[in-house]
C-alpha cells in the first residue's frame, strides 16, 4: 500500500530590491527556503521505489506576473508544483517587492511498512 505523506515544511523570503519583479523575488524566496536543507533520507526512499513531491506556494503582490516555470527551476526534483498566490508586499514608496514561499515535501514511499 502506498500513501503520499508530508515530511518536510520549509519557509523562505525573497526580495527584488529595485525592479518590482515578482518572479525574481519568488525565486529568491524558494532559494532561501531550501538553502539550509540537506535531507539524505530522500535517497533511501527513491531507492525503494518511492517518489518525492514538492509543492511550492509563493505569495507575491501580483501572482499573475510570476513565471512559475522559472521558479520551478529553483528546485532540482522532477515532481514540483508551483502556485503563485496573492500575498507578499510591495514596499510603499519604493520599487521593492517581497515574496514569501512555503514549500511542502511529501513522499509516496512504496517500500514503507
N, C-alpha and C positions, 0 to 999 in steps of 0.2 A: 504494500500500500504506500502510495506517495502523497505527500501534502506539501503545500507551499507555506513556509513559516518564516515570519520576520525574525532576523537575528541581529541586525545592526541598525542603529539610527545615528546619523551624523548631521551636523548643522554647520552652516557657514555664512559668512557675509562677504560681499564683494562690492567694490566701488569703482565707478568710472568718474574720475575727478573733473575732467574738463571736456566732456563730449556728449553727455546725455544719451549714451549708448547702453540701452538695457541689456543687449546681448553680451557686451563686454563685461558689464557688472555681474550678470548671471554666471558667465564662465568663471569669473574670479570667485564668486560665492561657492560654486561647486568645487573648484580647486582648493579653496580654504577648508571646505568640509572634509575633504579626503586627504589632505596634505599630511596629516599626522597619523594616518591609519596604516597598520600592517596586520592583515588578517590571514595568517597562514592556514587556518583550518579550511578555507575555501578550496585549497588544492586537494585536500583529502576528500572533500565532498565530490569534486569533479572526477577524481579517480574512481569513485564508487558509482559513477554514472549520474550524479546529481547535477542540478542546474542552478545557477545563481541569477536572480532577477534584481535589477537595480531600478528603483523608482525615484525620480528626481522631481521635486516641486520647487520652482523658483518664483518668488514674489517680487514683482517689479511694477513701477507706476504705469507702464504701457506694455502689457503682456503680448499684445498683437505684434509688437515690433521685435520680439525675441526670435532669433534664428535657432530653433530647438535642435536642428541637426548640428550646428556648431557647438552648442552647449553639450550635446551628447558626446562629442569627440573628447571632452574632458575626462571621460571615463573609459577605461580600457576593456570593458566587458561587452559581450555580444548582446545580452538581453537587457537593454536600457530603455526606459521610457522617460521622456522629459515633458513636464507640464508647466507652462507659464501661467501664473495667476496674478490678479491684481494685488499689489502689496508693495513692499519696499518703501522707498522715499525719494522724492525729488526735493533736494535741499532748497528751501526757499531762498531766493536772491542769488542763486548760483547756477552753474551748469554741471552740477554733480548729481549722479544717480546712485542710490544704494540698493542693492539686491540682497535678498535673504534666500538661502537654499536649505531645504530639508531633504535628506537622502535616506531612503529605506532600502536595506539589502535583505532580500528574502531568499530562501533556499528551498528547492524541491529536492529532497535527499532520498533517492530511491533505495539507498543502501542502509538507511537508518532502521533500527529495530525498535 
